[in-house]
Every structure is written in C-alpha cells, then in structure tokens.
Amino acid sequence: MPSEDLAKVLDNYNIEVLNIKNENYKVKKGVWWIQTPTGYKILKKNSIPKERLNFIIAAIEYLCSRGINMPKIIESRKGEKYIEEDGANYILNEAIPGKAPSSKTIEGLEKIIKELAKFHAASIGFQPPSDCKPNILLGTWYNKSNKKMNKLNEYYEQEKNKNTHSKFGNMILKEFPNFHKKMEIALNKDNMSLYNRWVAEIQKTTCLVHQDFIDGNLMITDKGKIYVLDPDSLAIEVPTKDIRKFLNKIMKKRGSWDLKLTIDILRWYQEVNPLEPWQWQVLKSTVMYPHLFTGIMSKYYQKREASWSESKYVSKLENIINIENSKEYIIDNFEQIIASL
C-alpha cells in the first residue's frame, strides 16, 4: 500500500505523522515506520482473520501482565486495538529502540534461552477469550509428523521406480531408510504416551509457544530489557516445540550438534522454567525426528525452490545429513544430559 493510502488507517489514531518509511511490503502484509514528534511507531498490516487476531492480542496482553516485555499496542481514538481497512488488519505498536541479542555468543545464547523459559512460564494459566479462535497445535504432533513421514515415503518409492536418478535422488535412496527408521522411533508408542500425558496437563493449564524465538525477533534496550517481537505465530502447544526449533537453528548455524552447548542451553532453560525428567524425554523424541532432513526432502520433491540448481540442493542435503547424524551422540546420552541439569 503506498504511503498516501495509509492516511485512512492512520487517521484513526491520535498521532501526528511526520514521515512514513516502508520496511517491507507484500500484498497480504507490510511493515512501516511511522515518525511522530514523540518517536517512531511501527504499523503492521496482516491478513490474519479477526478471530485469530483477537487470540494473539489477548495472548500478548496476558504475557505482558505476567512480566514479558512486548511492544505496546497503540489503541485508536475509539479504543480499537487494530483497524480493518480494504480487507486487511492494521496494528500500530510502539517501536522499541535497541539491538537484537546475538546467538553467536554464549552470553547472547544464555539471554535468549532464559527469556524463552520465562516466556513459557509466564504463559501458564492463559485462557483465550470467547470472541477468538485460538491457534491450537496441542496434540497434533503425531498426526502431522506421521503424515509427513508417509508423504516422504511416497517420494522415496517414486524415486526407486525411476529409470535414472539425479545425484540428489541417489543420496535419498541411500539415506532415506535410515531417517525413516528414526521417524518411526520418534513417533513410537512410548514416546507418544509421554507427549500425550503433557498434552493432557496443558489442556488444563495452557502453555503458549512463540515458534520463532530467535535473535531477529528479540530486542534488548540500552537498559537491558528484552522485548519479544513478531507474535503472529503464537500458539498453544507443549514448550518443547520452541526448544527443539531453537536447538535446530543454533546447531544448523554451527554445522553440527555440540554436546557442551546442548547441555548449557538445557541447563539455562531449566534454571528458569524447570521441567520434569519425563517432560525432557518429549524433547528427546522431537529432536530425534529429523526435521531438517524432512524439510529439504519435501522442498526438493515438491519443487518449492524453482530457482535452486541441482548442485545447490545436493550441497544443502549433504550439509543437513551431516548435521542430523551429528546429534546421534546427543540422543544416545540424553538421559545423562538431563540428569546433569
């Protein structure tokens, strides 16, 4: 949306606009910096349905009331928390000055994972209001992961039946059976019983996950306050969803799983939001599931990256196989790791 068209949206607010700078814009979403005499505001456009947006806003307000710092939503003159215009919703937030913590340093990693633990602990007890549609992932892990496993098995069978194979295809023929076995173990009855036990508990207490709790979605002010940004994917699920995604991203950046770093990350989390040994076992099973491998395999056979060359796919697959295999020692020694926390 051009800057002049934003006037209809901004007219709903009691602010004086000095300048508008677009950060990014797509048809369904956009971000603008709004300069005012009292500092910058952030205007965000999204196509999230109203009922889901009500869930996100209620979750933000609950988290803030429990000590989590998130950018303040600026209400319109009429007290509205977002403006509907031309089939989209717009939210105006205070801009948070500061810098993102760096996961490249031990100090930065500790800050991030402790804030994640604090975030999960603060979310306990949240009750979605009646006028919203909660984003509920709770209890869906088995069905989603099993469906993905079966789809990948179809791609594997199709590859087997080809007369000739690309280099990527040959690597899949060699590696998939091993990864398929890991998927089956991760989703076996014992592992799923622990997940389901936790699901039953969270159905009574609630727990929110962020789904992308990483450097770029956090801000540290000059006074040391950490703000959590980008809440659009907030959902109800067991907290290990966030921990596993965080671990995968960190170890992927480093090129392999690091035992000491894994222990440090889990220990930092445990210091702030202690989990029971059986709950940590849920993390073990979801770490065991080869998410990175399934991601690159799906991307290749679904042709989701048309601009990638065969050699780029092969290079990424080789890298991911090495990363996935490097966590074997972590899985084999997981009980000792948990006992040391």
Secondary structure as UniProt FT lines:
FT   HELIX           3..6
FT   HELIX           7..10
FT   TURN            11..12
FT   STRAND          19..25
FT   STRAND          30..36
FT   TURN            37..38
FT   STRAND          39..46
FT   HELIX           50..65
FT   TURN            66..67
FT   TURN            77..78
FT   STRAND          83..85
FT   TURN            86..87
FT   STRAND          88..94
FT   TURN            103..104
FT   HELIX           106..123
FT   TURN            124..125
FT   TURN            130..131
FT   TURN            138..139
FT   HELIX           141..160
FT   HELIX           167..186
FT   HELIX           189..205
FT   STRAND          208..209
FT   HELIX           215..217
FT   STRAND          218..220
FT   TURN            222..223
FT   STRAND          226..228
FT   TURN            232..233
FT   STRAND          235..236
FT   HELIX           240..254
FT   HELIX           259..272
FT   HELIX           277..288
FT   HELIX           291..301
FT   TURN            302..303
FT   TURN            306..307
FT   HELIX           310..326
FT   HELIX           328..332
FT   HELIX           334..339
//
